[in-house]
Structures are given as C-alpha cells and as structure tokens.
Amino acid sequence: MTASIVGPVIEVPGELAASQEKFNGAAGRAFVAGLPRRAEEFLRRWELRRDGPAMHGLCALVLPVRRAGGGRAVLKLQLPDEENAGEAAALGAWAGDGAVRLLEHDGPTRTLLLERLDERRALTGVPDARAAVEVLAVLLARLTSVPAPAGLRRLGDIAQRMLQRAPWALGRIPDVADRRLVADCAAAVREVAAEPGDRLLHWDLHYGNVLAAERAAWLAIDPKPLAGDPGFDLLPALADRHDPADTAWRFDALTAALGLDRERARAWTLGRVLQNSLWDIAEGRPPEPVRLAVGRALRA
C-alpha cells in the first residue's frame, strides 16, 4: 500500500491509515488527518528536529528526533484509547528499569517523547528461541515487581467482564473440542478472579516489543498496562514464535524467573487465552489456533 501524504511535515504510511480506518473508523480518520498539525505542535513545544524516516505500528506514528541538546529520542503520536491510557504512568513507574525511558508526555493527546532504542534489533531477530524466552523472563520479572500506579485498568474488572461474556461466546464456537477448551479457560478464571493482583503488567510483551539499547542489552516498549497478577502477562512469550514441544519448558522458565505459583499462573494464562478467544469470536473469527494450542498444553 502506498503512503498517504497528509501534510508538509510528515507522511502517514498507508498501512497506519488503513489500520486506523479499520479499527477506529471516523475517529481514526480524524487522527490521521490531524497528524501533521500534531507533529508540528510537539516538535515546536519540545524543541525537537526530525532525524530520520517515520516508523509505525498498527496504532502509532513514531518520529526519530533530536532534542535541543542533540540527544536522540523518538516522538510517539497515537490516538488516545483504553489500552494506552496508562502508558505514561507505567513508563514513569518503571523509570527505565527494564523499559524504554519516558522523557516527556502530554496527557490529553497521549503524545510521548521516549529515549531512542535500536529499532533494527528486536528480540524477534534472536535465532535461539530459548535464549529469547529467557530475555523475556528477566524483563517480566523486573517489570512486574513494581506495584501498579493508581488509575490503571484492573485485571479484576477485566476478568468479570470476560466471565459475563463467556456463555455468549461458547454458543458461537462450533468445534466441540475448542468450545470445551474455552469453557475450561473460563472455569480457571473463576477460581482466581477474587484475587486479581496489583502488580504493574506490560500486557503485550512479545518479542517484537523488546528492542536493543545502548544502556541495556534489551528494553521493553509499547506497554498496554494494567494492574493485576503477573501470570496474566505470560501468554505472549508462550504463543509468539510458538513451538509446541517447548511450551512446558517456556512456562517453567517464566514462572521460575517471576517466582510465581504455577497453578495461579496457569489459571491466569488460560484467562489470556479466554480473552483473545472472546475478541476473535466478537470479530466473527474462530479462536486463534496457536493460543488454543497453548491453552491445551497448560490444561493437560
């Protein structure tokens, strides 16, 4: 897809414009249309100058910049939503320990100025999958050791909403084995829902959200933070670069590194399988096979 030129300061990649259209409709279109003005505003406000081509994911535009003193940083421009509501608070709480360092932020727009990491070197490029899992385990142990700041989404609320939606979803899964697994995931969540935890969770720590840095070998980026049990943070490390033969080893390595009770961690990981299955079903798709495979391995 070709890039969409929307103004003299930045060029919005077509993939970002398309994802905003798909997931956010009119709000996404307005966000894309307003990006040139917003970029100009924060380049001026924080005394920044452009320092390389724009980068993007599904939700944000990221501009490499130089600060007034010459320091390298990135300007992250995103549409405010539920998932990024606590991003600045989480990064502030971590204070650079295991995560990218927050330099400036604007509350109303959720615009962030972050230290610049090496976007060319993500953990996805580490060929040894077990070594990559061990990196995630170390980062998760550091990140989830921090109490969640006030005001974040809470896992207890999310769990109750999942349990309320589960009967509706089960009636829309035609495969008997998949339906039984999703039902078992809901049952596991019921067992732990009364104790949802209070740690600061990244929620999306997959291999692509870990980049190399100068001050540390690896740092986490792009949290979707919430307050809860660290067991709810394990599924990306189990499902990304999935290897059925390694699921048990990965789960053991992660729970050991984080010092977790295995049964509680198992239940909350099944909760993540339930969460993703509910999303899939709501969008008219069957539950994603890799996550179901992880759920089966942990249920056994």
N, C-alpha and C positions, 0 to 999 in steps of 0.2 A: 504494500500500500504506500502511495506517495505521501510525503509530508504535506500538512495543511498550513500554509503561510497565513498568519493572522495578524501580523503587525511588524513594525520595523525592528523591534528589539529581539524577539525570539521567533523561532519556527516550531510550531507544535507538531510533533510526529503524528502521522496519520493513525498509527496504532493506538496512541493515547487518546486521540479524539474519538476513535471508534469505540474504545472501551468505555469512555465517559458517556457516549451516546447509548451504548448497550445497557450499562448498569445504572445510570443516573438520569437518563432522559433529558428533559428540559434543563434541569439543574446542571447536568454535565455539559451541555452545550453552552450554557451561560458561563460556566467556569472556564472552558476552553477559550471562548470569545474574550474573556477578561484577563487572560494570562499576560498579554503584552503590557497592559497597564499595571497589573500587579507586580510583574517583574521590574518594571521601571521604578515603581514606588519603593520597593525594598532594596534595589541596587542603590538608589539615592539615599534612603533612610539609613542604611547600614554602611554606606561609603564603600561599595563593592564595585569591582570591574570584572567583566566576563573574562574567563580564562580557559576556553575550550568549548567543544561542542556539547549541546544539551544531551542529557540522558533521561530515561523514563522507565517506569514500570507500567502497571495497569492503572495506577491511581494518581501518580505524582510526576511532575516535571522537575528535574534536578539540573541545576546550572552550576558548573565549576566556576569558581570566582576567586579573586584575590581581595584580601582586606586592605584597609588603608595602609597598614604597616607592611604589607607584602605577604602576609600569611595566606596559605592555601585553605580554601573551605569550599563547601557546596551550599547552594540555596535551594531548599526544597519547597516547592509550591504545590499545594494539594487542596482538594475540595473537602471542607470540614464534614466529617461523618462520625458515626458512633465508634468506629474502630480507631481513628486517630485522635479522638478526644483527649486521651490521656498520654499521648506520645511525649510531649514536652515534660510533663510531670515525671514520667518514668525515666526518661533520659537524665533529668535533673537528679532524681533519686540515686541512679546508678553512678552519676558523676564520673563517667568514663571508665569505670571498673568493669570490664567485660563488654562494654558497648561503646558505640560512637559517642563522642563528646558533643554536648549541646553548647553552642556559642551564643545564640540569640534566638528569641522566638516571639511571635505575635499571636496572642490568644484568639482574637476574633477570626483571623483567617487561617490559623494553624500553620502559618509560614515559619520555617525553621532555617536557621543557619547552623551548619554542622561542620565538624572537622572533616577534612577530605581524606578518605581512605583510598586504597588501590582497587578501583572497580575492575581492573583487568585480572585480578587474582581473587576469585571467590573459592569457597571451600568445595564447590562442585568440581573444581579442577584437580583436587587431590585424588590420585588414582586408587589409593588404598582405602577402601570403604570403611574398614575398621578404624584406621587412623582418623578418618573424618568424623566418625561417630565419637571417638574419644575427645576430639576437639569440642564437639557439641556438648558432650557431657560436662567437660570442665567449665564451659561458658554457662550452661544452665545452672550448675551448682553455684556459681558466683552470682548470677542474676537473681535466682530465686531465693538467695539467702537474705535479700533485702525485704523488709516489710513494705507492703503496698501503701503508697500515699493515699490520703483521703480523697474521695470523689471519683475513684475509678469504677468502671463496671465490676460487678461482683459475681463470682462463679456461682454462688448460691442462687442468685436470681436467674442466671442462665440455665442452671440445672432444673429449676422448677418449670421454666418455660419449655424446656426440652421434654420433660415428663408429661406436661399437658398436651404437647403436640404428638407424642409418640403413638397413641391409639389411632389418630387420623392417618399418620404415615404408614403404620402397619397394614392398614386396609388398602394401601396403594402399592404394595410390593407383591407382585405375582409369584415370584420364586419362593417356594416354601422354605428352603434352606436359608436364603437371605432374610426372609421375614423372621424366622426363628432366631437368627443371629442378632438382628436389630432389637428384637424383643428382649433377648438376653442382655444386650447393652443397656437398655432402659432399666432392667431389673438390677444391674450392677450399680447404676447411678442412684437408684432408690436407696441402696444400702449405705451410701456415703453422703447423700445430699444434705443431711443435717449438720455435717462438719465440712464445709466447703473450703476452709483455709483462708489465710490472709497474706500470703506471700505475693511479691510482685512478679507476675508472669509476663513473659515476652509474647506468648501465644502463637507465634509464627516463625520459630527458629528452625527453618530448613536450611539446607546447605547454601542456597543462593543468597541467604540473608546473613552470611558471615563473610567478611572481607579481610584481606591482609592489611596491615597498617605498619607505620614506622615505629610507633611506640609500643606495639604489642604484636605478637605473631598473628592473632586473629581477633576481630571485634564484631559484635552483633550490630545489625542495623534494622531499621524499619519494624519496630515493635508495634503490636496491636494490644496494648497492655490491659490486664485486668487483675483483680485481687482474687487469689484462690490457692488451691492445692497444687504443688509442683507436678504432681502426676498428670495434670491436665496439659502439661507442656511437652510431653514425650512423643506424641504421635508423629510430628513431622520428621523426627530423627529415625523413626521406625519405618515410615512409609516412603520417604524420599529415597531414591536410589535403592528401591526395595529388593531385597534378597530373601526369599522365604527361608532358606537354610540358616540365615543369620538373625532372624527375628528374636529368638530366645537369647542369643548372645548379646544383641544390642540392648534388649530390655534389662538383662542382668547388669551390663556395664553402666547403663544410665541410672538405674535405681541404686546401684552401689555408690556411684560418684556423688549422687544427690543425697544419699543417706535416707532413702525412702522406705516406708513399709511397703513390701511388694504387693500385698493384697489391695491396699488402698490405691497404690499406683496403677495396678491392673484395672481396678474399677473406674478410675478417672480417665485412663486411656481408652477404655471402652466407651466412656462418655464422649470423648472426642470423635470416635467412630460414629456414635449416635448423632452428634451434632452435624457432622459432614453428610451423613445419610439423610437427615431431615432437609438440609439445604438442597441436596440432589433431587429429592422427591418433590420438593416445592417448585423446582425449576423443570419438572417433567422428565427427569432422567432417572434411571435405576441407580442405586447406590454404587459408588465407585469401587471397582473390584479390588484394587490394591489395599485400600483401607479395610475392606471387608476381610481380606486375607490376613491382615494384621490382627483384626478382631478375632478371627477363628483361632489363630495361633495362641493368643492370650487367653481365650475362653477355655481351651482344651486343658 
